[in-house]
């Protein structure tokens, strides 16, 4: 009997000390000296390493699986900034390659994590579809802040403002196309609602409602999916001719 007891204790102990490590092998060509940081959803730093001659690494216990953000600093180029990169972490190995020449690009991330593979697909596609319009918006915004813009006649300045507004509208249209392409590629994705949740679905509730209906049941029943369902249900009723949508759960 005692041997069964010892075996049970060993199994329980093994389960509590299983593979919960996070291993990152990183490269950042073009960054001789910098900092690689990972923060949690509350923007609290949880992992990090110095980038030295384009290399960095992390080997630590993973506090919890889930979404995090990567922040990279190039110590020799303070103007090289970027929006934090979203990454889904779970126990295992990640090979991360930062584009040191253009930090605006999402890193190349190789891992066995199926969730992160979908995250990489989404943001890589975003780079392809969004780069041009985001560049236009940045240039138009910077121009409107310039002394040259301030010296324009009133009607010309208003025209430039209207150009920026039109570019932002186009950006929202491309964002909707982006998530539609993602759902087309991953119709059974469990994280599609996560991406929709971060977009301006209020700008086109009919389009997003139709897209939401194409999501897998698993995606619809995530916390973010349930919130989207409720919000889109209300929004669609406000659209002229809108019908009461089905409620999932």
C-alpha positions in Angstrom: 0.0 0.0 0.0 2.8 2.4 0.9 4.3 1.9 -2.6 1.1 3.1 -4.2 1.1 6.1 -1.8 4.7 6.9 -2.8 3.9 6.6 -6.5 0.9 8.9 -6.1 3.0 11.6 -4.3 5.6 11.4 -7.1 2.9 11.9 -9.8 1.4 14.8 -7.9 4.8 16.4 -7.5 5.7 15.9 -11.1 2.4 17.6 -12.1 3.2 20.6 -10.0 6.7 21.0 -11.3 6.0 20.3 -15.0 7.3 22.2 -18.0 6.4 25.8 -17.2 9.5 27.5 -18.5 9.6 30.1 -21.1 12.6 30.0 -23.4 13.3 32.7 -25.9 16.2 32.7 -28.3 16.2 36.1 -29.9 18.0 38.0 -32.6 17.8 41.6 -33.7 19.9 42.2 -36.8 20.8 45.9 -36.9 20.7 46.5 -33.2 24.1 46.5 -31.6 23.0 47.6 -28.2 19.4 47.7 -26.9 16.8 46.4 -24.6 14.2 43.7 -25.1 11.2 43.8 -22.7 8.0 41.9 -22.2 5.2 43.5 -20.2 1.9 42.0 -19.1 -1.6 43.3 -19.9 -1.2 45.9 -17.0 2.1 47.1 -18.6 4.1 45.6 -15.8 7.6 44.4 -16.9 7.8 40.6 -16.4 10.7 39.4 -18.6 13.6 41.2 -20.3 17.2 41.1 -21.5 19.8 43.4 -23.0 20.3 43.2 -26.7 24.0 42.8 -27.3 25.4 42.6 -30.9 21.9 41.7 -32.1 21.3 38.9 -29.7 19.2 38.3 -26.5 17.7 35.4 -24.6 15.3 34.6 -21.8 15.0 31.4 -19.8 12.6 31.8 -16.9 9.5 30.3 -15.3 6.4 31.5 -17.0 4.1 33.3 -14.5 1.0 32.6 -16.5 0.0 31.9 -20.1 -1.7 34.7 -22.0 -1.2 37.8 -24.0 1.8 40.0 -23.4 3.5 42.9 -25.2 7.0 43.2 -26.5 8.9 46.5 -26.3 12.2 47.0 -28.0 14.7 49.9 -27.6 17.6 50.6 -29.9 20.1 52.5 -27.7 21.9 54.0 -30.7 18.7 55.2 -32.4 16.3 56.9 -30.1 14.0 57.8 -33.1 13.4 54.2 -33.8 10.1 53.6 -32.0 7.3 51.2 -32.5 3.9 50.2 -31.2 4.4 47.3 -28.8 4.1 43.8 -30.4 1.4 41.5 -29.1 2.6 38.0 -28.3 0.8 35.0 -26.7 3.1 33.2 -24.2 2.7 29.7 -23.0 5.4 27.2 -21.7 7.8 26.3 -24.4 10.4 27.7 -26.8 10.2 30.8 -28.9 12.6 32.0 -31.6 12.1 35.7 -32.1 13.7 37.8 -34.8 13.3 41.6 -34.5 13.6 43.7 -37.6 16.2 46.1 -36.4 16.1 48.1 -39.6 12.4 48.7 -39.3 10.9 48.3 -35.8 7.4 49.0 -37.2 7.3 45.5 -38.6 6.0 42.6 -36.5 8.8 40.2 -35.4 9.3 36.8 -37.0 8.3 34.4 -34.3 8.7 30.7 -34.5 7.1 28.5 -31.9 5.0 25.4 -31.4 2.2 27.5 -29.8 -0.8 27.3 -32.1 -2.2 30.4 -30.6 0.9 32.4 -31.3 1.1 31.1 -34.8 -2.3 32.7 -35.4 -1.2 35.9 -33.7 1.8 36.0 -36.0 -0.3 35.5 -39.1 -2.7 38.3 -38.1 0.0 40.9 -37.5 2.1 39.9 -40.4 -0.9 40.3 -42.6 -1.6 43.7 -40.9 1.9 44.8 -41.9 1.2 44.0 -45.5 -2.2 45.6 -45.7 -1.8 48.6 -43.3 1.7 49.8 -44.0 0.8 52.2 -46.8 -2.3 53.9 -45.2 -0.5 54.2 -41.8 2.4 55.9 -43.5 -0.1 58.3 -45.2 -1.8 59.1 -41.9 1.6 59.7 -40.2 2.8 62.1 -42.9 -0.5 64.0 -43.1 -0.6 64.3 -39.3 2.9 65.6 -39.1 2.2 68.1 -41.9 -0.8 69.5 -40.1 1.5 70.2 -37.1 4.1 72.0 -39.2 4.6 75.7 -39.6 4.0 75.2 -43.4 0.5 74.0 -42.6 -0.2 76.9 -40.3 0.7 79.3 -43.1 -1.9 77.9 -45.5 -5.0 79.8 -46.4 -8.0 78.6 -44.3 -9.7 76.7 -47.1 -6.5 74.9 -48.0 -5.9 73.9 -44.4 -9.4 72.5 -44.2 -8.8 70.5 -47.3 -5.7 69.0 -45.7 -7.7 68.1 -42.6 -10.3 66.5 -44.8 -7.6 64.4 -46.5 -6.5 63.1 -43.1 -10.1 62.3 -42.1 -10.5 60.4 -45.4 -7.3 58.4 -44.8 -8.5 57.4 -41.3 -11.8 56.2 -42.8 -9.8 54.2 -45.3 -7.7 52.8 -42.5 -10.8 51.5 -40.7 -12.0 49.8 -44.0 -8.7 48.1 -44.4 -8.8 46.9 -40.7 -12.1 45.3 -41.4 -10.7 43.6 -44.5 -7.7 42.4 -42.5 -9.8 40.6 -39.9 -12.1 39.2 -42.6 -9.1 37.7 -44.3 -7.9 36.3 -41.0 -11.2 34.6 -40.3 -11.3 33.2 -43.9 -7.9 31.6 -43.2 -8.7 30.4 -39.7 -12.5 29.8 -39.6 -12.1 27.7 -36.5 -9.9 30.2 -34.7 -10.6 30.6 -31.0 -8.9 34.0 -30.8 -10.6 35.8 -33.7 -12.9 37.7 -31.3 -9.8 39.0 -29.5 -8.7 40.9 -32.6 -12.2 42.2 -33.4 -12.5 43.4 -29.8 -9.5 45.8 -30.4 -10.9 47.2 -33.7 -13.4 50.0 -34.2 -16.4 47.7 -34.8 -18.7 50.5 -34.0 -17.8 52.3 -37.2 -19.4 49.5 -39.3 -21.6 47.4 -37.0 -23.4 45.6 -39.9 -20.1 44.4 -41.4 -18.7 43.3 -38.1 -22.0 41.6 -37.1 -21.9 39.6 -40.3 -18.3 38.7 -39.6 -19.0 37.8 -36.0 -21.6 35.3 -37.2 -18.9 33.5 -39.1 -16.7 32.9 -36.0 -16.4 29.5 -34.4 -18.5 28.8 -31.4 -15.3 28.7 -29.3 -14.5 32.2 -30.4 -18.0 33.5 -29.7 -18.0 32.1 -26.2 -14.7 33.6 -25.1 -15.0 36.5 -22.7 -14.3 39.0 -25.5 -16.7 37.1 -27.8 -19.5 37.4 -25.3 -18.9 41.1 -24.9 -18.9 41.6 -28.6 -22.1 39.6 -29.0 -23.9 41.9 -26.6 -22.5 45.1 -28.0 -23.1 44.2 -31.6 -26.6 43.1 -30.7 -27.3 46.6 -29.4 -25.5 48.4 -32.3 -27.2 46.4 -35.0 -30.6 47.5 -33.7 -29.6 51.2 -34.2 -28.9 50.7 -37.9 -31.9 51.7 -40.1 -33.6 48.5 -41.1 -31.5 46.4 -38.7 -33.0 43.2 -37.3 -32.6 41.8 -33.8 -29.6 39.4 -34.0 -29.3 36.0 -32.4 -27.7 35.9 -29.0 -25.0 33.3 -28.5 -24.0 31.7 -25.2 
